Each structure stands twice: as structure tokens, then as C-alpha cells.
Amino acid sequence: VRQNNGLFSLNDLHKASGGESRHQPHEFLRIEQTRELVAELNSGDSRNCVETRRGANGGTYACRELVIAYAAWISAAFHL
């Protein structure tokens, strides 16, 4: 899993989970519960907990807490 500035690639996790289109990172970020979690995480920290980048090393990068939530959203087995 690629890392950049302390954030982890959700795209790499998506591929590792099997790559189903319904589990794409952008689908996870659209969920209201995820938006609330992002807002809460950003309120207590000066840096963003999720970033989207373009280019060769592009993709969606997230903090450890969001990585865990993303894995749990995909499946219990992937979460563990």
C-alpha cells in the first residue's frame, strides 16, 4: 500500500480487496457516515485526513482511521 505524507492509498486497498466497482474509494467517500467521520477527524487536526491526487502517483489517500473504516465498509474479513 503506497503512502504519501502519512496517508495511505485507498486505491491500493481497493485493488487488494478484489477491486469490485461498488467498493471504489469514491463510493465510500459519498456515504453520509463517512462524510461525518471526515469532518470530525478534520476538526481535531490541522491537516486533511483525506486527499485526492492526480498524476502518476494519484489516487485517494486517507489517514489510518479512514483506512480502518474503509476496510470495515468493504467486508468484515477485509477489516480483520
Residue, then its C-alpha position, 0 to 999 in steps of 0.5 A: v500500500r503506497q503512502n504519501n505524507g502519512l496517508f495511505s492509498l485507498n486505491d491500493l486497498h481497493k485493488a487488494s480487496g478484489g477491486e469490485s466497482r461498488h467498493q471504489p474509494h469514491e463510493f465510500l467517500r459519498i456515504e453520509q457516515t463517512r462524510e461525518l467521520v471526515a469532518e470530525l477527524n478534520s476538526g481535531d487536526s490541522r491537516n486533511c485526513v483525506e486527499t485526492r491526487r492526480g498524476a502518476n502517483g494519484g489516487t485517494y489517500a486517507c489517514r489510518e482511521l479512514v483506512i480502518a473504516y474503509a476496510a470495515w465498509i468493504s467486508a468484515a474479513f477485509h477489516l480483520 
